[in-house]
Amino acid sequence: QVQLVESGGGLVQAGGSLRLSCAASGSIFRWTVMGWYRQAPGKQRELVANIISGGTINYADSVKGRFTISRDNAKNTVYLQMNSLKPEDTAVYYCNAYYSGKPFWGQGTQVTVSS
């Protein structure tokens, strides 16, 4: 089993920054993808950004140029640096990872951007 523990959410004014962290522990073998999704009230969960083990990084169009995803392999941790935040970035952010071909999710962390 794999545990994903998120941290770093909170309340910030528009234009501000937050950094999310997601630390993986447990049976963390054969990592293939690690990243972040978000879900706003009344909307479907959507991909924000992810890193694929071969080095590919993907971003949603809505966050390109503002968010940066990175991974510390030694710490099995993925980060999401969020700059120039907008009210429409308000959502619960979920860490997602694939280990040994199986998907795992974190519990979610709330990000609220006030206008």
N, C-alpha and C positions, 0 to 999 in steps of 0.2 A: 504493500500500500504506500501511497505517496501523500504527504501533507504539504499544502501550499498555504503559507501564512503571509497575508498582506498587511502593509502598514503605510501611513503617509497621507491618508485622505484628510479632508477637513473643509473648512469654510474659507473662501478667499474672495477678494474683490476682483472684478473684471480687470484684466490686464496683469494680474498677479501670476505667481508660479507655485507649483506643488511638485513634489517628487514622491512617486509611489515605489514601494519595494515589495517584492514577493520572494520569499525564501522557501526553497523546496527541501524536504527531508524525507527519510524513509527509504523505500526501495527505488532509489533514483538511478536506475540503470537505463542505458540506451535512450538518452534524451534525443528528441527529434525536433520539437517545436516548443517554444515558450513565448508567452505574450499576454496581451491585455484585451479584454472585451469590456463593453459598458452597456448599461441598460437604463434608459430614462423612463420615467413614469408613463405608462401607456404605449411604450414603444418596444420593438423587438431588440433583443441583445445584438450588438454589432461589434465587429472587429475594430479595434483601435490601432493596434500594431502588434507584430510578432517577429520573432527571430527564428529562422530555420537553421538547423545544425550545420548545414553546408555553408552558411554565411549570409544567406538572403534575408533581407529585412523588408517587411511590408508595412505600409501605413495606409490608414483610411484617408481619402482625399481631404476630408474635413479637418485633419490634424497635421497634414504635411507642412513642414516649415515651422511648426510650433511645438510639436512633441518629438522627443527623442527616446528611443528604446535602446537599452544596453544590457549586457549580461556579464556577470562576474562568474566565470566558470569555477574558480576555486571555492566560491561561497555558494554555488548553486542558486544564485539570486539574480532575478531580472528586475530592472528598474525602468520607470517611465518618468522622464523629466517633462513636465508640462509647463510651457511658458505661454504668455499672452492669452491667458484663459478667458473664455467667453461664457456668458450665461448658458448658452446651448451646450456647453461641455458638462453641465450638471447631470450627474448620473451615479449609479452604483458601478464601480469599476471592479471587474473580476479578473483575477489571474488565471491563466489557462496553461496547461503544459501536457505534453505527450511523453510518456515514458514507457518503453517496451510496447509501443503501439497503442497504449491505452490513454484516454483523456482524463485529466484531473482538473478540478476547479477549486479555487479558493473560496472563502466565505463572502467576499465582497467588501469593499470599502467605499464609503460615501464621499463624493466630491461635490461640493456646492459652490457655485460661482455667482456672487451677487452683482447686480448691475449698478 
